[in-house]
């Protein structure tokens, strides 16, 4: 297999083993489903020059390694601001919903355009394997993505900065769009900046929200990630998302934190 999903027609997709996540057997890492929802949002017809500015993926349950169906629609049309939504279902069960604001584009001069400084280029970063105790490192999503460390370590608790690049397509026979590549990686912020030992703790996100300043250029996506956990089992993982030219987006995930 050379993709996260094989298309079955009529909005239906068959996940491959490359989507398998590290938390529980038989379920997907939510990077590929998030990208699949964005793919559906991008298919909503455009009436004028605009692009997705904010996407929130609400995770309603595990995405199984079985056939999935995705649907999208335009909820609020407009000339400057539009609201879109998409649903991902396994059989009769909706496992995720996405909402997105699509905004009209205009020219932002260099005077007002800005963001965080670019990360060191991925070519200078060292390979960054995940810890051996993370499930799916040999066959699932973690193995289907190339990881390179810039700062910190995915094997040690604390903030970390990495470059990531898909080794496989999102959908068989297709080239991923820039935003599909972004969302395939954005859901990894809590894993990259893991605050706790995953053998002893759950720190699972219930959603992913990404605000997009511009579409990324190229295959590499950088995550500059930090996790903060409060005193009552609730945390937040935040990420500055980059391409080699600089910051392209900001991501955040609400985390459920509890002992295994």
C-alpha positions in Angstrom: 0.0 0.0 0.0 1.2 3.5 -0.8 -1.5 5.6 0.8 -3.3 6.2 4.0 -6.6 5.5 2.2 -7.8 3.7 -0.9 -10.8 5.3 -2.6 -13.9 3.3 -3.0 -16.1 5.9 -4.7 -19.1 8.0 -3.5 -17.1 9.5 -0.6 -16.1 6.1 0.8 -12.5 5.1 1.7 -10.7 2.0 3.0 -8.0 2.8 5.5 -4.7 1.0 5.2 -2.4 -0.1 8.0 -0.5 3.1 7.6 -3.3 4.9 9.5 -2.9 2.8 12.6 -2.3 4.8 15.8 -0.3 4.3 18.9 -3.0 4.3 21.5 -5.3 1.3 21.0 -5.2 -1.6 18.5 -7.5 -1.4 15.5 -7.9 2.4 15.6 -6.4 5.2 13.5 -4.1 8.0 14.5 -6.3 11.1 13.9 -3.8 12.8 11.5 -5.0 11.0 8.4 -8.8 11.3 9.3 -8.2 15.1 9.9 -6.6 15.4 6.5 -9.4 13.4 4.9 -12.0 15.8 6.4 -9.9 18.8 5.0 -9.9 17.1 1.6 -13.7 17.1 1.8 -13.9 20.7 2.8 -11.6 21.7 -0.1 -14.1 20.0 -2.4 -16.9 22.4 -1.5 -17.2 24.6 -4.6 -15.7 28.1 -4.5 -17.7 31.1 -5.8 -14.8 33.6 -5.5 -11.1 33.7 -4.3 -11.0 32.4 -0.8 -9.4 29.8 1.3 -9.8 27.9 4.6 -8.7 30.1 7.6 -9.7 28.0 10.5 -10.6 24.3 10.8 -11.7 22.5 14.0 -12.0 18.8 14.0 -14.2 17.4 16.8 -13.3 13.8 17.7 -16.5 12.0 18.6 -15.0 8.5 18.9 -12.2 6.3 17.7 -11.8 6.0 13.9 -11.7 2.2 13.3 -9.6 0.5 10.6 -12.7 -0.1 8.6 -14.5 1.6 5.7 -15.2 5.3 6.3 -17.6 7.7 4.6 -17.0 11.5 4.4 -19.4 14.2 3.4 -19.1 18.0 3.3 -21.4 21.0 2.8 -21.6 24.8 2.7 -23.5 25.9 5.8 -23.3 29.6 5.5 -22.6 31.1 2.0 -21.2 34.7 1.7 -19.0 36.9 -0.4 -16.4 37.4 2.3 -17.0 34.8 5.0 -18.3 31.3 4.6 -18.9 28.5 7.1 -18.3 24.9 5.9 -18.7 21.5 7.7 -17.8 17.9 7.1 -18.6 14.6 8.8 -16.6 11.3 8.9 -18.6 8.1 9.6 -17.9 4.5 10.2 -21.1 2.7 9.2 -24.0 4.5 11.0 -21.7 6.1 13.6 -20.2 9.6 13.1 -16.7 9.5 14.5 -15.6 13.1 13.7 -17.0 16.4 12.6 -15.2 19.4 11.2 -16.2 23.0 10.9 -14.3 25.6 8.9 -14.3 29.3 8.2 -13.4 30.1 4.6 -12.4 33.7 4.1 -12.0 35.9 1.0 -8.4 36.5 0.2 -6.7 39.9 -0.5 -3.2 41.1 -0.8 -1.2 41.3 2.5 2.0 43.3 1.9 5.3 42.4 3.6 4.7 45.3 6.0 1.8 43.5 7.7 2.5 39.8 6.9 4.6 38.0 9.6 5.0 35.1 11.9 7.6 33.2 13.9 11.1 32.9 12.6 11.8 30.0 10.2 13.0 26.8 11.7 16.4 25.3 10.8 15.9 23.5 7.5 14.9 19.8 7.6 18.0 18.8 5.7 20.1 19.8 8.7 18.0 18.0 11.2 18.7 14.5 12.5 16.3 11.5 12.1 14.0 11.3 15.1 12.6 7.8 15.8 9.7 7.5 18.2 10.3 5.5 21.4 10.1 1.8 21.0 7.2 1.4 23.3 4.9 3.5 21.1 2.7 1.1 19.2 2.6 1.2 15.4 6.2 2.4 15.1 7.0 -0.4 12.6 3.8 -0.3 10.4 1.3 2.4 11.4 1.1 6.2 11.1 4.4 6.8 13.0 6.3 4.7 10.4 4.4 6.1 7.4 5.8 9.6 8.3 9.4 10.7 8.3 10.5 12.6 11.5 13.5 14.8 12.0 14.4 16.4 15.3 15.2 20.1 15.6 15.0 20.7 19.3 14.1 18.5 22.2 13.3 14.8 21.8 10.2 12.7 21.2 11.8 10.1 23.4 11.9 12.4 26.4 9.1 14.4 28.1 9.0 18.1 27.3 8.6 20.6 24.5 10.0 19.5 21.1 10.4 20.8 17.6 10.4 18.4 14.6 10.0 18.3 10.9 7.6 15.7 9.5 7.0 14.4 6.0 4.4 11.9 4.7 6.0 8.8 3.1 2.7 7.8 1.5 -0.1 9.7 -0.2 -3.3 10.6 1.7 -5.6 8.9 -1.0 -4.3 6.4 -3.4 -3.7 7.8 -6.9 -3.7 11.4 -5.6 -1.1 14.0 -4.7 -2.0 15.6 -1.3 -2.8 19.2 -1.3 -0.7 21.6 0.9 -3.5 21.7 3.6 -3.9 18.0 3.5 -0.2 17.6 4.3 -0.6 20.2 7.1 -3.5 18.4 8.8 -1.9 14.9 8.4 0.8 16.2 10.8 -1.0 18.8 13.0 -2.7 16.2 15.2 0.7 15.0 16.4 1.5 18.0 18.6 0.6 16.3 21.8 2.7 13.2 20.9 5.7 15.3 19.8 5.7 17.3 23.0 4.6 14.4 25.2 4.6 15.6 28.8 4.1 12.2 30.4 5.2 8.6 29.8 2.5 7.1 27.5 3.0 3.7 29.1 1.6 5.1 32.3 -0.7 7.9 31.2 -3.3 8.8 28.6 -3.1 12.3 27.1 -5.6 12.0 24.3 -6.9 15.0 22.4 -10.7 15.5 22.0 -10.3 18.0 19.2 -7.8 19.8 16.9 -8.1 23.5 16.0 -5.8 25.0 13.4 -5.7 28.7 12.4 -4.0 29.0 9.0 -2.0 32.1 8.0 -1.0 30.7 4.6 -0.8 27.3 2.8 2.5 25.5 3.3 4.9 25.1 0.5 6.6 21.7 0.0 6.4 18.3 1.6 7.9 19.1 5.0 5.8 20.4 7.9 7.5 21.7 11.1 5.9 21.4 14.5 7.2 23.5 17.4 5.1 21.9 20.1 4.4 22.5 23.8 2.1 20.6 26.2 0.8 22.1 29.5 -1.2 20.1 32.0 -3.4 21.6 34.7 -4.1 20.2 38.2 -7.3 18.4 37.4 -6.5 16.1 34.5 -7.0 18.6 31.6 -4.2 19.8 29.4 -3.5 21.7 26.2 -1.0 21.0 23.4 -0.1 24.0 21.2 2.0 24.0 18.0 3.4 26.5 15.7 3.3 24.9 12.3 5.9 25.7 9.7 7.1 25.1 6.2 10.8 25.8 5.4 9.9 29.4 4.7 8.5 30.1 8.2 5.3 29.8 10.2 2.1 28.9 8.3 -0.4 28.1 11.1 -1.1 27.7 14.8 -2.6 24.5 16.2 -4.1 23.6 19.6 -5.5 20.4 21.1 -7.6 19.9 24.3 -6.2 16.9 26.2 -7.8 14.4 28.5 -5.1 13.4 30.9 -5.4 10.4 33.3 -3.5 7.3 34.5 -3.7 4.2 32.3 
